[in-house]
Amino acid sequence: MDTLLEDALGELFRHVTSGASPGPEITADERKEISNEIYASGFADLLLPQTAGGSGISLYEAIVLLKMEGYYNVPIPFAQTVVTRAWAHGHSVSLPEGTFSFASSALQIDAQTRSATLHKAWHGHWVDHMLIASDQQCFLAHSHDRRILQTYHGGLFAAVAWPAQGLTRLDLREHAAHDLFNFSVFAMLAVTVGAMEKAFEFTLEYATQRQQFGRPVSKFQAVQHQISEMAEHVCAADMALQMAAAAGSNALTAPAAPQLAIAQFQIAHIADRIADIAHAIHGAIGISQEYPLHHYTRRIRECKSCFGSAQYWATEIGQRILQENNDTLLAVLTSAQDQQRTD
């Protein structure tokens, strides 16, 4: 991919986040201003074909751009908005302008109060629109109808409710809801890996600069072991994300389910370990309000299992191996890749 896109988006994210309050303490007005500036830049359509005003790059090429939301601690669901607009274009779904978040299998509809509640909605307390998948159906919920039930201090999620009549059921073609789920999982993984990479950079820099007993703590063998383990995990997470996006050159095609399941398992499985090592090396400063590390490790921990725990995805992978009559995970991967080349 031409690095001009990467450089331009990185510069935009540095600009829009430099004057804002750190992390979750950002105000609603600051968040809206950031959202408007990013949306006006046109990057929300980067996965669309050039004929539709996009860049025409593939999902694989867009990985580095989607990760930037987590890397720069951008306080809006940029990656989710990008993939949602690509999904809508690919399935001819008409959606309003604005930012999007997604939730799956967590919608509770109360017949007595005639309301629908999401107890864990990603950016649910401020995002413009929520797409909610429930019982093979997909609903569109708007911000002006929502009622915020609870926000969590320092968190990216909220409990939100809408009046039942405020949910618009989308008339989707076959497999469209499944594709939206896969796109949304991929977006969340990209954000998580971006936050992992930034947390690793913070950790490496701190270990190099922090002096103990007259020398940098990075010179101690125990710390070197921790840093090398962290680097290995971050690299593995990025490789898993790349494998999930390597299904084809068309960005409007959702990631393949087998590779996506493996990526979700890998990232959910190692997320806590990456955050633990980062804080172990930093010590008390890592959780101080003034130091930004905890904003990234919070993202890592909160987003790791938003669409299912490591155990859930391990079960999905195991069932797929049994259904495909393959002996190993490698056989599942190679057979899926061979099928994609054939198609």
Legacy VTK file of the C-alpha trace (Angstrom):
# vtk DataFile Version 3.0
C-alpha trace
ASCII
DATASET POLYDATA
POINTS 343 float
0.000 0.000 0.000
1.164 3.516 -0.757
2.481 4.989 2.485
0.848 8.312 1.626
-2.412 7.016 3.100
-0.660 5.807 6.232
1.220 9.059 6.686
-1.873 11.179 6.095
-4.076 9.234 8.515
-1.342 9.146 11.141
-0.916 12.903 10.896
-4.686 13.389 11.149
-4.956 11.194 14.246
-2.002 12.930 15.902
-3.658 16.263 15.218
-7.162 15.428 16.432
-5.989 13.716 19.620
-3.214 16.132 20.610
-5.506 18.799 22.024
-8.043 16.473 23.653
-8.161 15.336 27.220
-6.358 12.007 27.651
-8.269 8.798 27.083
-11.751 8.344 28.539
-11.721 11.784 30.191
-12.410 13.423 26.840
-15.521 15.593 26.793
-18.556 15.041 24.574
-17.822 18.225 22.633
-14.197 17.192 22.046
-15.320 13.765 20.912
-17.845 15.208 18.476
-15.289 17.617 17.059
-12.835 14.760 16.516
-15.557 12.658 14.911
-16.569 15.439 12.517
-12.982 16.144 11.463
-12.182 12.488 10.781
-15.435 11.981 8.908
-14.870 15.102 6.807
-11.433 13.790 5.811
-13.033 11.005 3.770
-11.104 8.213 5.482
-14.350 6.553 6.569
-14.753 5.435 2.934
-11.212 4.176 2.441
-12.332 0.559 1.782
-14.781 1.548 -0.923
-13.840 1.231 -4.613
-12.424 4.317 -6.273
-15.601 4.613 -8.358
-17.523 5.057 -5.079
-15.152 7.653 -3.650
-12.873 5.262 -1.769
-9.211 4.328 -2.106
-9.771 0.905 -3.642
-7.290 -0.811 -1.324
-7.835 -4.335 -0.007
-8.731 -5.237 3.563
-5.228 -6.669 3.978
-3.675 -3.375 2.845
-5.963 -1.460 5.202
-4.780 -3.303 8.332
-2.158 -0.697 9.194
-4.804 2.045 8.879
-7.434 0.283 10.982
-4.878 -0.435 13.719
-4.231 3.277 14.084
-7.437 3.741 16.076
-5.933 1.673 18.873
-2.378 2.929 18.352
-3.360 6.605 18.715
-6.113 5.958 21.277
-8.671 7.583 18.974
-11.860 8.066 21.020
-14.289 7.138 18.223
-14.979 3.754 16.544
-13.060 4.605 13.368
-12.291 1.029 12.293
-15.881 -0.117 12.867
-17.223 2.815 10.847
-14.846 2.033 7.975
-15.788 -1.649 7.734
-19.493 -0.908 8.239
-19.529 1.465 5.284
-17.670 -1.092 3.167
-20.163 -3.783 4.207
-23.117 -1.519 3.423
-21.731 -0.732 -0.017
-21.077 -4.392 -0.766
-24.591 -5.463 0.246
-26.424 -2.400 -1.115
-27.610 -1.362 2.356
-28.587 2.262 2.791
-27.176 3.750 6.009
-27.196 7.306 7.396
-24.090 9.446 7.707
-22.066 9.317 10.904
-20.092 6.899 13.038
-21.129 3.311 13.710
-20.672 0.720 16.402
-21.855 -2.892 16.446
-23.211 -5.307 19.026
-24.166 -8.943 18.680
-26.303 -11.336 20.739
-26.617 -8.987 23.703
-29.910 -7.283 22.941
-32.672 -7.739 25.518
-36.171 -6.603 24.540
-38.555 -5.944 27.425
-42.178 -6.385 26.323
-43.543 -4.560 29.378
-41.480 -1.386 29.021
-41.256 -1.766 25.238
-37.552 -1.083 25.336
-34.412 -2.774 24.061
-31.244 -2.791 26.145
-27.581 -3.412 25.397
-25.633 -3.976 28.601
-22.231 -3.733 26.904
-22.290 -1.411 23.904
-18.934 -0.327 22.466
-18.980 3.504 22.424
-22.724 3.110 22.974
-23.048 6.238 25.111
-22.134 8.627 22.314
-21.763 6.936 18.860
-24.135 8.201 16.157
-25.621 4.813 15.233
-25.601 1.263 16.589
-26.030 -1.822 14.437
-27.427 -4.632 16.568
-27.574 -8.261 15.466
-30.058 -10.453 17.347
-31.724 -13.764 16.449
-30.724 -13.667 12.773
-32.008 -10.099 12.501
-30.202 -6.789 12.316
-31.467 -3.509 13.745
-30.328 0.082 13.319
-30.547 2.294 16.431
-29.949 6.053 16.407
-28.327 8.193 19.064
-31.278 10.579 19.429
-33.488 7.696 20.643
-31.111 6.168 23.179
-31.210 6.325 26.952
-27.882 5.839 28.719
-28.343 3.530 31.694
-24.791 3.257 32.931
-21.287 4.243 31.947
-18.165 2.641 33.358
-15.415 4.879 34.685
-12.497 4.828 32.317
-14.207 2.368 29.975
-15.204 2.345 26.324
-18.494 0.517 26.886
-21.869 1.574 28.271
-25.292 0.131 29.046
-27.777 1.751 26.677
-31.508 1.364 26.000
-33.778 2.356 23.121
-37.558 2.371 22.833
-38.599 -0.684 20.843
-40.062 1.540 18.140
-36.698 3.284 17.874
-35.111 0.180 16.351
-35.257 -0.008 12.569
-35.091 -3.567 11.265
-32.818 -3.827 8.228
-34.010 -5.951 5.329
-30.795 -7.814 4.563
-29.944 -10.333 1.909
-28.733 -13.815 2.827
-25.340 -13.888 4.596
-25.288 -10.088 4.997
-25.679 -10.234 8.792
-22.953 -12.890 9.003
-20.615 -10.727 6.907
-21.303 -7.731 9.164
-20.369 -9.804 12.213
-17.099 -10.938 10.584
-16.226 -7.382 9.557
-16.962 -6.137 13.080
-14.824 -8.820 14.715
-11.976 -7.924 12.380
-12.297 -4.210 13.172
-12.178 -4.881 16.903
-9.121 -7.104 16.489
-7.322 -4.442 14.454
-7.954 -1.831 17.155
-6.737 -4.246 19.846
-3.518 -5.065 17.980
-2.854 -1.357 17.429
-3.163 -0.765 21.170
-0.849 -3.727 21.811
1.815 -2.257 19.549
1.645 1.112 21.305
1.775 -0.503 24.745
4.875 -2.414 23.656
6.545 0.788 22.438
5.796 2.486 25.758
7.215 -0.480 27.658
10.398 -0.735 25.609
11.030 3.000 25.844
10.407 3.081 29.595
12.677 0.082 30.245
15.435 1.734 28.244
15.187 5.066 30.066
14.398 3.917 33.621
17.570 3.657 35.715
17.965 1.172 38.560
21.218 0.425 40.393
23.053 2.697 37.975
21.885 1.145 34.716
18.713 0.923 32.579
16.272 -1.741 33.746
16.312 -3.082 30.168
19.801 -4.416 30.921
18.479 -6.819 33.570
17.999 -10.319 32.247
14.578 -10.848 33.853
13.251 -7.671 32.231
14.775 -8.687 28.893
12.903 -11.985 29.095
9.632 -10.152 29.727
10.209 -7.722 26.861
11.086 -10.526 24.448
7.955 -12.439 25.452
5.835 -9.332 24.955
7.396 -8.717 21.530
6.660 -12.315 20.531
3.014 -12.037 21.550
2.479 -8.713 19.775
4.062 -10.075 16.603
1.895 -13.217 16.763
-1.230 -11.099 17.172
-0.349 -9.027 14.118
0.397 -12.137 12.059
-2.953 -13.666 13.022
-4.704 -10.448 11.987
-2.926 -10.478 8.628
-3.925 -14.101 8.018
-7.571 -13.231 8.709
-7.469 -10.487 6.071
-5.620 -12.442 3.401
-8.729 -14.101 1.964
-8.781 -11.975 -1.162
-8.032 -8.657 -2.792
-11.603 -7.317 -2.575
-12.114 -5.161 0.505
-15.882 -5.616 0.221
-15.519 -9.352 0.913
-15.780 -10.224 4.608
-12.846 -12.024 6.270
-12.991 -15.818 6.070
-14.472 -17.468 9.154
-11.687 -20.054 9.844
-8.837 -17.536 9.837
-10.923 -15.003 11.723
-11.689 -17.522 14.478
-7.991 -18.313 14.852
-7.090 -14.612 14.990
-9.755 -13.925 17.625
-8.580 -16.868 19.724
-4.926 -15.881 19.448
-5.507 -12.245 20.384
-7.996 -12.966 23.181
-5.657 -15.626 24.587
-2.591 -13.367 24.868
-4.189 -9.963 25.536
-4.031 -10.110 29.323
-0.440 -11.359 29.251
0.655 -8.398 27.107
-1.066 -5.926 29.437
0.343 -7.691 32.520
3.921 -7.506 31.266
3.560 -3.836 30.342
2.395 -2.948 33.861
4.902 -5.247 35.549
7.804 -3.444 33.878
6.347 0.023 34.440
5.372 -0.516 38.042
3.098 2.006 39.764
3.559 4.732 37.147
1.709 2.569 34.616
-1.627 3.041 36.375
-1.222 6.727 37.176
-3.689 9.083 35.540
-0.945 11.238 34.036
0.852 8.367 32.285
-0.968 7.134 29.146
-0.160 3.409 29.338
-3.358 2.448 31.146
-5.489 3.917 28.353
-3.993 1.343 25.973
-4.024 -1.637 28.295
-7.667 -0.830 29.091
-8.460 -1.114 25.387
-6.569 -4.395 25.196
-8.437 -5.919 28.114
-11.888 -4.577 27.229
-11.789 -5.382 23.527
-10.095 -8.793 23.671
-13.312 -10.781 24.113
-16.021 -8.371 23.005
-17.236 -10.951 20.482
-16.409 -14.062 22.460
-13.787 -15.359 24.865
-10.722 -17.371 23.884
-12.520 -20.497 25.115
-15.534 -19.777 22.878
-13.367 -19.347 19.780
-11.273 -22.412 20.640
-14.500 -24.414 20.629
-15.437 -22.951 17.246
-12.035 -23.907 15.833
-12.265 -27.436 17.249
-15.727 -27.991 15.809
-14.568 -26.791 12.403
-11.638 -29.219 12.450
-13.997 -32.095 13.242
-16.484 -31.040 10.558
-13.787 -30.736 7.913
-12.290 -34.127 8.799
-8.861 -32.562 9.162
-6.299 -33.779 11.629
-4.624 -30.487 12.470
-5.202 -26.759 12.634
-2.654 -26.327 9.843
-4.773 -28.569 7.619
-7.796 -26.350 8.235
-5.841 -23.236 7.320
-4.258 -24.648 4.191
-7.504 -26.199 2.955
-9.324 -22.870 3.439
-6.595 -20.990 1.595
-6.627 -23.514 -1.258
-10.388 -23.106 -1.537
-10.041 -19.321 -1.695
-7.500 -19.583 -4.505
-9.857 -21.895 -6.397
-12.753 -19.488 -5.977
LINES 1 344
343 0 1 2 3 4 5 6 7 8 9 10 11 12 13 14 15 16 17 18 19 20 21 22 23 24 25 26 27 28 29 30 31 32 33 34 35 36 37 38 39 40 41 42 43 44 45 46 47 48 49 50 51 52 53 54 55 56 57 58 59 60 61 62 63 64 65 66 67 68 69 70 71 72 73 74 75 76 77 78 79 80 81 82 83 84 85 86 87 88 89 90 91 92 93 94 95 96 97 98 99 100 101 102 103 104 105 106 107 108 109 110 111 112 113 114 115 116 117 118 119 120 121 122 123 124 125 126 127 128 129 130 131 132 133 134 135 136 137 138 139 140 141 142 143 144 145 146 147 148 149 150 151 152 153 154 155 156 157 158 159 160 161 162 163 164 165 166 167 168 169 170 171 172 173 174 175 176 177 178 179 180 181 182 183 184 185 186 187 188 189 190 191 192 193 194 195 196 197 198 199 200 201 202 203 204 205 206 207 208 209 210 211 212 213 214 215 216 217 218 219 220 221 222 223 224 225 226 227 228 229 230 231 232 233 234 235 236 237 238 239 240 241 242 243 244 245 246 247 248 249 250 251 252 253 254 255 256 257 258 259 260 261 262 263 264 265 266 267 268 269 270 271 272 273 274 275 276 277 278 279 280 281 282 283 284 285 286 287 288 289 290 291 292 293 294 295 296 297 298 299 300 301 302 303 304 305 306 307 308 309 310 311 312 313 314 315 316 317 318 319 320 321 322 323 324 325 326 327 328 329 330 331 332 333 334 335 336 337 338 339 340 341 342
